[in-house]
Amino acid sequence: MKKNNKIDNLARLEHISNSIRLIRLYTEELDEVSFLENKITQDAVLYQFSVIGEAINHVDREILDKFEYPWYKVRSFRNLIAHEYFNIKLTAVWNVIINELTELENMIQKIINNVNYGFHESLKY
């Protein structure tokens, strides 16, 4: 990995981390019914999920491949929001927030730590 790629990868990972933080901020006071009734929050959350998906597309595959996580889901979710927006099920978005966002957040933080402090080439995380 070239030095400037490390900086770009780290920036993209930080964008993802920030977007997760914003999704949590936007939804922390809400339950599912409130989320489903609040169009502004829905739009803000969907935008942040789009940022996450776009950013993950620009992180080097050799980095992501070291971490066991279904990265295709992140990319697919972004594509759904961007291209199939009329098929978005907001209850499914809420379920992602409640049931999957923490795992993604933990994985992104683990990757950020490894990018900052270096990978051991033979390890899979």
TORFIKE-934364 format. One record per residue (C-alpha): residue number from 1; residue in one letter; x, y, z. Coordinates in steps of 0.5 Angstrom, whole numbers, plus 500, padded with zeros to 3 digits. Layout:
BEGIN
<site NUM, a, <X, Y, Z>>
...
//
This chain:
BEGIN
<site 1, m, <500, 500, 500>>
<site 2, k, <503, 507, 498>>
<site 3, k, <503, 512, 503>>
<site 4, n, <498, 517, 500>>
<site 5, n, <493, 511, 499>>
<site 6, k, <494, 510, 507>>
<site 7, i, <492, 517, 508>>
<site 8, d, <486, 516, 503>>
<site 9, n, <484, 510, 506>>
<site 10, l, <484, 513, 513>>
<site 11, a, <480, 519, 511>>
<site 12, r, <475, 514, 508>>
<site 13, l, <474, 510, 514>>
<site 14, e, <474, 517, 518>>
<site 15, h, <468, 519, 514>>
<site 16, i, <465, 512, 515>>
<site 17, s, <466, 513, 523>>
<site 18, n, <463, 520, 523>>
<site 19, s, <457, 518, 519>>
<site 20, i, <455, 512, 524>>
<site 21, r, <456, 518, 529>>
<site 22, l, <451, 522, 526>>
<site 23, i, <446, 517, 525>>
<site 24, r, <446, 515, 532>>
<site 25, l, <446, 523, 533>>
<site 26, y, <440, 523, 529>>
<site 27, t, <436, 517, 532>>
<site 28, e, <438, 517, 539>>
<site 29, e, <432, 520, 542>>
<site 30, l, <427, 516, 537>>
<site 31, d, <424, 509, 537>>
<site 32, e, <421, 506, 531>>
<site 33, v, <415, 509, 530>>
<site 34, s, <418, 516, 531>>
<site 35, f, <423, 514, 526>>
<site 36, l, <418, 512, 521>>
<site 37, e, <414, 518, 522>>
<site 38, n, <420, 523, 521>>
<site 39, k, <421, 524, 514>>
<site 40, i, <427, 529, 515>>
<site 41, t, <431, 524, 520>>
<site 42, q, <430, 519, 515>>
<site 43, d, <433, 523, 509>>
<site 44, a, <439, 525, 514>>
<site 45, v, <440, 518, 516>>
<site 46, l, <439, 515, 508>>
<site 47, y, <444, 520, 506>>
<site 48, q, <449, 518, 512>>
<site 49, f, <448, 511, 509>>
<site 50, s, <450, 513, 502>>
<site 51, v, <456, 516, 505>>
<site 52, i, <458, 510, 508>>
<site 53, g, <457, 506, 502>>
<site 54, e, <461, 511, 498>>
<site 55, a, <467, 511, 502>>
<site 56, i, <467, 504, 503>>
<site 57, n, <468, 503, 495>>
<site 58, h, <474, 507, 496>>
<site 59, v, <478, 503, 501>>
<site 60, d, <483, 499, 499>>
<site 61, r, <480, 492, 498>>
<site 62, e, <487, 489, 501>>
<site 63, i, <485, 492, 507>>
<site 64, l, <478, 490, 507>>
<site 65, d, <479, 483, 506>>
<site 66, k, <483, 482, 512>>
<site 67, f, <477, 483, 516>>
<site 68, e, <471, 478, 516>>
<site 69, y, <465, 483, 515>>
<site 70, p, <460, 482, 509>>
<site 71, w, <462, 489, 506>>
<site 72, y, <458, 487, 500>>
<site 73, k, <452, 489, 504>>
<site 74, v, <455, 496, 506>>
<site 75, r, <456, 497, 498>>
<site 76, s, <449, 494, 496>>
<site 77, f, <445, 498, 501>>
<site 78, r, <448, 504, 498>>
<site 79, n, <446, 502, 491>>
<site 80, l, <439, 501, 494>>
<site 81, i, <439, 508, 496>>
<site 82, a, <442, 511, 490>>
<site 83, h, <439, 507, 485>>
<site 84, e, <433, 503, 488>>
<site 85, y, <430, 509, 492>>
<site 86, f, <423, 507, 491>>
<site 87, n, <424, 500, 494>>
<site 88, i, <427, 502, 501>>
<site 89, k, <423, 499, 506>>
<site 90, l, <424, 504, 512>>
<site 91, t, <423, 499, 517>>
<site 92, a, <429, 495, 514>>
<site 93, v, <433, 501, 515>>
<site 94, w, <431, 502, 522>>
<site 95, n, <433, 495, 523>>
<site 96, v, <440, 496, 520>>
<site 97, i, <441, 502, 525>>
<site 98, i, <438, 498, 531>>
<site 99, n, <441, 491, 530>>
<site 100, e, <447, 492, 525>>
<site 101, l, <450, 499, 526>>
<site 102, t, <454, 497, 532>>
<site 103, e, <458, 491, 529>>
<site 104, l, <460, 496, 523>>
<site 105, e, <462, 501, 528>>
<site 106, n, <466, 496, 531>>
<site 107, m, <469, 494, 525>>
<site 108, i, <471, 500, 522>>
<site 109, q, <474, 502, 529>>
<site 110, k, <478, 496, 529>>
<site 111, i, <481, 498, 521>>
<site 112, i, <482, 505, 523>>
<site 113, n, <487, 502, 529>>
<site 114, n, <490, 497, 524>>
<site 115, v, <491, 503, 519>>
<site 116, n, <494, 507, 524>>
<site 117, y, <499, 502, 527>>
<site 118, g, <500, 498, 522>>
<site 119, f, <498, 491, 519>>
<site 120, h, <501, 484, 520>>
<site 121, e, <501, 482, 513>>
<site 122, s, <500, 474, 515>>
<site 123, l, <494, 476, 520>>
<site 124, k, <486, 476, 518>>
<site 125, y, <482, 480, 523>>
//
